[in-house]
Amino acid sequence: HIFLSYRRTHYQLADRVRRELATYGYSVFFDLDPEFGLGAGNFQEQLETVLTHTPIFLPLLTPAPSGMDEIRRSLSSLQALKEYHRLQRIDFTHVEIRKALQTDGTETIPLFHHSFQPEDLASELQGLPEDITKLAAKNAKRLGDVDLFDRSLQMVHELIQRAVVEGKLGRRRRETGTGMV
């Protein structure tokens, strides 16, 4: 099982990532999926419950614009996260990243938008809130543009399978009862 974390303004990219990973046999939680996504009730509670039982966490790091309000319109997903933290406002992407980083047995693989250059991403990752600074140490994978998108997700698949072989996900696989994460 895979948990895909994203900002709503980039839901089309997130859905494309979900669909491509599904071709490898993965079950990818996508909150907007009408059949398997979120139901009625407290959505953040539902997200955290799903996340607790998911061995792979993929935060989608995107450039501006990252949302509907004034803050997110002008900032990338990580800049928006930092600004909400500074303003002491709840940012659900922050909550999801924190939960994943604190959950034993969850492998976090950040995916960054093809328009970010690696040096831009390094700059974006500086100054994260203290409870998610471990995100900066994770091996992030760049999503290819239209021509290289499928290949970039193949590389993510290979990284996930390597984690399976190395036994990093074994405990979670038994808990979920599936042979494929």
C-alpha positions as CSV (number, residue, x, y, z in Angstrom):
1,H,0.0,0.0,0.0
2,I,1.2,3.5,-0.8
3,F,0.0,6.8,0.7
4,L,0.3,9.8,-1.7
5,S,0.4,13.2,-0.1
6,Y,-0.2,16.3,-2.2
7,R,-1.8,19.7,-2.4
8,R,-5.2,19.9,-4.0
9,T,-4.1,22.2,-6.7
10,H,-1.9,19.4,-8.1
11,Y,-4.5,16.7,-7.8
12,Q,-4.2,15.9,-11.5
13,L,-0.5,15.2,-11.2
14,A,-1.1,13.1,-8.0
15,D,-3.8,11.1,-9.8
16,R,-1.5,10.5,-12.7
17,V,1.2,9.2,-10.2
18,R,-1.5,7.0,-8.6
19,R,-2.6,5.5,-11.9
20,E,1.0,4.9,-13.1
21,L,1.9,3.1,-9.8
22,A,-1.3,1.0,-10.1
23,T,0.1,-0.4,-13.3
24,Y,2.9,-2.0,-11.1
25,G,0.2,-3.6,-8.9
26,Y,0.3,-1.1,-6.0
27,S,-2.7,-0.1,-4.1
28,V,-2.3,3.7,-3.8
29,F,-4.5,5.6,-1.4
30,F,-5.9,8.7,-3.1
31,D,-8.3,10.7,-0.9
32,L,-10.4,11.9,-3.9
33,D,-11.1,8.4,-5.2
34,P,-14.9,8.0,-5.0
35,E,-14.7,4.3,-4.3
36,F,-11.7,3.9,-2.0
37,G,-10.9,7.5,-0.9
38,L,-12.2,9.4,2.1
39,G,-15.7,8.9,3.4
40,A,-17.9,11.1,5.5
41,G,-16.6,12.3,8.8
42,N,-13.3,13.8,10.0
43,F,-11.1,13.7,7.0
44,Q,-7.8,14.3,8.8
45,E,-8.5,11.4,11.2
46,Q,-9.2,9.2,8.3
47,L,-6.0,10.2,6.5
48,E,-3.9,9.5,9.6
49,T,-5.6,6.1,10.1
50,V,-4.8,5.1,6.5
51,L,-1.2,6.5,6.9
52,T,-0.6,4.5,10.1
53,H,-1.2,1.3,8.1
54,T,0.7,2.2,4.9
55,P,4.4,1.2,4.5
56,I,5.2,3.7,1.7
57,F,4.7,7.4,1.9
58,L,5.1,9.6,-1.2
59,P,4.9,13.3,-0.5
60,L,4.5,15.2,-3.8
61,L,6.6,18.4,-3.7
62,T,5.3,20.9,-6.1
63,P,6.2,24.5,-7.2
64,A,3.9,27.5,-6.9
65,P,1.0,27.7,-7.2
66,S,0.1,25.3,-4.5
67,G,-3.4,26.3,-3.4
68,M,-6.4,28.5,-3.4
69,D,-5.6,31.1,-0.7
70,E,-3.2,34.0,-0.9
71,I,-0.4,32.1,0.8
72,R,-0.5,29.0,-1.4
73,R,-1.0,31.0,-4.7
74,S,2.4,32.5,-4.4
75,L,4.4,29.7,-2.7
76,S,5.6,26.2,-3.5
77,S,4.2,23.3,-1.5
78,L,7.2,23.4,0.9
79,Q,7.2,27.2,1.2
80,A,3.4,27.1,2.0
81,L,4.1,24.5,4.6
82,K,6.8,26.7,6.3
83,E,4.6,29.8,6.1
84,Y,1.6,28.0,7.7
85,H,3.9,26.8,10.5
86,R,5.2,30.3,11.0
87,L,1.7,31.6,11.3
88,Q,0.7,28.7,13.6
89,R,-2.0,27.5,11.2
90,I,-2.7,23.8,10.6
91,D,-1.3,22.6,7.4
92,F,-2.5,19.0,6.7
93,T,0.4,18.3,4.4
94,H,2.7,19.1,7.3
95,V,0.6,16.8,9.6
96,E,0.9,13.9,7.1
97,I,4.6,14.3,6.6
98,R,5.2,14.5,10.4
99,K,3.0,11.4,10.9
100,A,4.9,9.4,8.2
101,L,8.3,10.4,9.5
102,Q,7.3,9.4,13.1
103,T,5.8,6.0,12.1
104,D,8.1,3.1,12.4
105,G,8.1,0.9,9.3
106,T,7.0,3.7,6.9
107,E,9.5,4.4,4.1
108,T,9.2,8.0,2.9
109,I,10.2,8.8,-0.7
110,P,9.6,12.4,-1.7
111,L,8.7,13.0,-5.3
112,F,9.4,16.4,-6.7
113,H,7.9,18.1,-9.7
114,H,10.0,18.2,-12.9
115,S,10.1,22.0,-12.9
116,F,12.2,22.0,-9.7
117,Q,15.9,21.8,-10.3
118,P,17.7,19.7,-7.7
119,E,19.5,22.8,-6.3
120,D,16.0,24.5,-6.0
121,L,14.7,21.5,-4.1
122,A,17.7,21.6,-1.7
123,S,17.0,25.3,-1.0
124,E,13.2,24.5,-0.5
125,L,14.1,21.9,2.0
126,Q,16.1,24.3,4.2
127,G,14.3,25.8,7.2
128,L,11.6,23.1,7.5
129,P,9.7,22.9,10.8
130,E,11.8,21.0,13.3
131,D,9.4,18.0,13.5
132,I,9.9,17.3,9.8
133,T,13.5,18.1,9.2
134,K,14.2,14.4,8.5
135,L,12.4,14.9,5.1
136,A,15.5,16.8,3.8
137,A,17.6,13.6,4.3
138,K,15.3,11.4,2.3
139,N,16.3,10.3,-1.2
140,A,13.9,12.4,-3.3
141,K,13.0,11.3,-6.8
142,R,12.3,13.8,-9.6
143,L,9.2,13.2,-11.7
144,G,9.9,13.4,-15.3
145,D,8.1,15.8,-17.7
146,V,5.6,14.4,-20.2
147,D,8.2,12.4,-22.1
148,L,10.0,10.9,-19.1
149,F,7.1,10.6,-16.6
150,D,6.6,6.8,-17.0
151,R,10.3,6.2,-16.7
152,S,10.6,8.3,-13.5
153,L,7.8,6.2,-11.9
154,Q,9.5,3.0,-13.0
155,M,12.5,4.2,-11.0
156,V,10.3,4.9,-8.0
157,H,8.9,1.3,-8.4
158,E,12.4,-0.1,-8.4
159,L,13.3,1.9,-5.3
160,I,10.2,0.5,-3.5
161,Q,11.1,-3.0,-4.5
162,R,14.7,-2.5,-3.3
163,A,13.2,-1.5,0.1
164,V,11.1,-4.7,0.1
165,V,14.1,-6.8,-0.7
166,E,16.2,-5.1,2.0
167,G,13.4,-5.9,4.5
168,K,12.6,-2.3,5.3
169,L,8.9,-3.0,4.7
170,G,8.5,-6.6,5.9
171,R,6.6,-5.8,9.1
172,R,4.1,-3.6,7.3
173,R,3.6,-6.2,4.5
174,R,2.6,-8.8,7.1
175,E,0.2,-6.4,8.9
176,T,-1.6,-5.5,5.6
177,G,-1.7,-9.1,4.5
178,T,-0.5,-8.5,1.0
179,G,2.5,-9.8,-0.8
180,M,3.0,-6.5,-2.7
181,V,3.3,-3.3,-0.9
